[in-house]
Amino acid sequence: TDLPPIALSPAKSHQYGVDMGNALSIQTLHARWLGIRSAHAQLFAGLTPSVTLREIPKTKRIELHLVIGPLANAEAATRLCVDLAPFRLYCHPTVLGPDRVALQ
């Protein structure tokens, strides 16, 4: 039998970044970004900060997270966290979601 070819839809490409931790206010995240960027300017060249909101399931509280990106792929995000490890900075690779807001 002649079956029609299966059309494969292209996989959605994700943008990656790194979660640099949470805070209770935008001002605190902004101060953290300025400190991290000034101390490690070469690692963050060309990247921009944004804020994502996450709900804590147990408490229903909303956390603000500092997310830096975009990075080329998951490996680049992981490498950035590895490069930051000696400085004891919280860093977790993440997918950049549509819910992020630019940190001004």
Short mmCIF file of the C-alpha atoms (twelve columns), coordinates in Angstrom:
data_MODEL
# 
_entry.id   MODEL 
# 
loop_
_atom_site.group_PDB 
_atom_site.id 
_atom_site.type_symbol 
_atom_site.label_atom_id 
_atom_site.label_alt_id 
_atom_site.label_comp_id 
_atom_site.label_asym_id 
_atom_site.label_seq_id 
_atom_site.Cartn_x 
_atom_site.Cartn_y 
_atom_site.Cartn_z 
_atom_site.pdbx_PDB_model_num 
ATOM 1   C CA . THR A 1   0.000  0.000  0.000  1 
ATOM 2   C CA . ASP A 2   1.081  3.516  -0.704 1 
ATOM 3   C CA . LEU A 3   0.784  5.523  2.491  1 
ATOM 4   C CA . PRO A 4   1.309  9.279  2.460  1 
ATOM 5   C CA . PRO A 5   4.526  10.430 4.112  1 
ATOM 6   C CA . ILE A 6   4.214  11.422 7.745  1 
ATOM 7   C CA . ALA A 7   4.658  15.149 8.179  1 
ATOM 8   C CA . LEU A 8   6.847  15.891 11.157 1 
ATOM 9   C CA . SER A 9   6.300  19.252 12.743 1 
ATOM 10  C CA . PRO A 10  9.543  21.004 13.596 1 
ATOM 11  C CA . ALA A 11  10.425 20.844 17.265 1 
ATOM 12  C CA . LYS A 12  9.942  24.082 19.084 1 
ATOM 13  C CA . SER A 13  13.324 25.559 19.800 1 
ATOM 14  C CA . HIS A 14  13.794 26.647 23.369 1 
ATOM 15  C CA . GLN A 15  15.817 29.542 24.627 1 
ATOM 16  C CA . TYR A 16  17.922 28.791 27.650 1 
ATOM 17  C CA . GLY A 17  19.112 30.845 30.546 1 
ATOM 18  C CA . VAL A 18  20.229 30.539 34.137 1 
ATOM 19  C CA . ASP A 19  18.191 31.102 37.274 1 
ATOM 20  C CA . MET A 20  20.364 33.128 39.656 1 
ATOM 21  C CA . GLY A 21  18.076 32.814 42.663 1 
ATOM 22  C CA . ASN A 22  15.008 34.414 44.160 1 
ATOM 23  C CA . ALA A 23  14.118 37.479 46.197 1 
ATOM 24  C CA . LEU A 24  11.103 39.189 47.683 1 
ATOM 25  C CA . SER A 25  11.429 42.359 45.610 1 
ATOM 26  C CA . ILE A 26  12.418 43.583 42.171 1 
ATOM 27  C CA . GLN A 27  14.846 46.009 43.837 1 
ATOM 28  C CA . THR A 28  16.708 43.142 45.503 1 
ATOM 29  C CA . LEU A 29  16.944 41.233 42.199 1 
ATOM 30  C CA . HIS A 30  18.170 44.385 40.449 1 
ATOM 31  C CA . ALA A 31  20.872 44.905 43.084 1 
ATOM 32  C CA . ARG A 32  21.902 41.233 42.793 1 
ATOM 33  C CA . TRP A 33  22.162 41.543 38.995 1 
ATOM 34  C CA . LEU A 34  24.293 44.700 39.226 1 
ATOM 35  C CA . GLY A 35  26.636 42.990 41.686 1 
ATOM 36  C CA . ILE A 36  26.939 39.759 39.704 1 
ATOM 37  C CA . ARG A 37  27.397 41.575 36.386 1 
ATOM 38  C CA . SER A 38  30.059 43.932 37.718 1 
ATOM 39  C CA . ALA A 39  31.992 41.078 39.364 1 
ATOM 40  C CA . HIS A 40  31.777 38.734 36.348 1 
ATOM 41  C CA . ALA A 41  31.262 41.034 33.350 1 
ATOM 42  C CA . GLN A 42  33.033 38.684 30.916 1 
ATOM 43  C CA . LEU A 43  30.681 35.788 31.752 1 
ATOM 44  C CA . PHE A 44  27.523 37.863 31.261 1 
ATOM 45  C CA . ALA A 45  28.491 39.815 28.131 1 
ATOM 46  C CA . GLY A 46  25.534 39.988 25.760 1 
ATOM 47  C CA . LEU A 47  23.065 38.523 28.249 1 
ATOM 48  C CA . THR A 48  20.083 40.317 29.732 1 
ATOM 49  C CA . PRO A 49  18.347 39.950 33.093 1 
ATOM 50  C CA . SER A 50  14.684 39.145 33.447 1 
ATOM 51  C CA . VAL A 51  12.296 38.253 36.234 1 
ATOM 52  C CA . THR A 52  10.064 35.202 36.359 1 
ATOM 53  C CA . LEU A 53  7.343  34.475 38.878 1 
ATOM 54  C CA . ARG A 54  6.994  31.052 40.441 1 
ATOM 55  C CA . GLU A 55  4.327  29.873 42.815 1 
ATOM 56  C CA . ILE A 56  5.396  27.718 45.744 1 
ATOM 57  C CA . PRO A 57  2.825  24.880 45.715 1 
ATOM 58  C CA . LYS A 58  2.782  24.314 49.493 1 
ATOM 59  C CA . THR A 59  2.387  27.952 50.526 1 
ATOM 60  C CA . LYS A 60  0.880  29.457 47.342 1 
ATOM 61  C CA . ARG A 61  3.428  32.255 47.762 1 
ATOM 62  C CA . ILE A 62  4.897  33.872 44.665 1 
ATOM 63  C CA . GLU A 63  8.675  34.049 44.339 1 
ATOM 64  C CA . LEU A 64  10.550 36.419 42.051 1 
ATOM 65  C CA . HIS A 65  13.490 34.776 40.256 1 
ATOM 66  C CA . LEU A 66  16.409 36.479 38.516 1 
ATOM 67  C CA . VAL A 67  16.896 34.754 35.152 1 
ATOM 68  C CA . ILE A 68  19.768 35.671 32.815 1 
ATOM 69  C CA . GLY A 69  19.848 34.805 29.112 1 
ATOM 70  C CA . PRO A 70  19.391 33.954 26.387 1 
ATOM 71  C CA . LEU A 71  22.061 31.294 25.971 1 
ATOM 72  C CA . ALA A 72  22.553 29.158 22.866 1 
ATOM 73  C CA . ASN A 73  21.545 25.838 24.408 1 
ATOM 74  C CA . ALA A 74  21.259 23.814 27.612 1 
ATOM 75  C CA . GLU A 75  24.976 23.024 27.519 1 
ATOM 76  C CA . ALA A 76  25.855 26.738 27.458 1 
ATOM 77  C CA . ALA A 77  23.601 27.327 30.467 1 
ATOM 78  C CA . THR A 78  25.208 24.438 32.329 1 
ATOM 79  C CA . ARG A 79  28.707 25.705 31.466 1 
ATOM 80  C CA . LEU A 80  27.883 29.176 32.808 1 
ATOM 81  C CA . CYS A 81  26.780 27.619 36.111 1 
ATOM 82  C CA . VAL A 82  29.968 25.542 36.225 1 
ATOM 83  C CA . ASP A 83  32.020 28.711 35.605 1 
ATOM 84  C CA . LEU A 84  30.189 30.447 38.469 1 
ATOM 85  C CA . ALA A 85  30.499 27.520 40.920 1 
ATOM 86  C CA . PRO A 86  33.856 28.649 42.388 1 
ATOM 87  C CA . PHE A 87  32.188 31.941 43.393 1 
ATOM 88  C CA . ARG A 88  29.457 30.102 45.329 1 
ATOM 89  C CA . LEU A 89  26.675 31.807 43.401 1 
ATOM 90  C CA . TYR A 90  23.332 30.060 43.075 1 
ATOM 91  C CA . CYS A 91  22.954 29.110 39.412 1 
ATOM 92  C CA . HIS A 92  20.520 26.697 37.823 1 
ATOM 93  C CA . PRO A 93  20.076 26.130 34.055 1 
ATOM 94  C CA . THR A 94  16.515 26.789 32.930 1 
ATOM 95  C CA . VAL A 95  14.350 27.199 29.862 1 
ATOM 96  C CA . LEU A 96  13.303 30.797 29.281 1 
ATOM 97  C CA . GLY A 97  9.551  30.889 29.520 1 
ATOM 98  C CA . PRO A 98  7.103  33.297 27.942 1 
ATOM 99  C CA . ASP A 99  6.192  34.637 31.390 1 
ATOM 100 C CA . ARG A 100 9.446  36.481 32.026 1 
ATOM 101 C CA . VAL A 101 9.600  40.249 32.327 1 
ATOM 102 C CA . ALA A 102 12.644 42.388 31.546 1 
ATOM 103 C CA . LEU A 103 14.480 43.628 34.646 1 
ATOM 104 C CA . GLN A 104 14.931 47.376 34.207 1 
# 
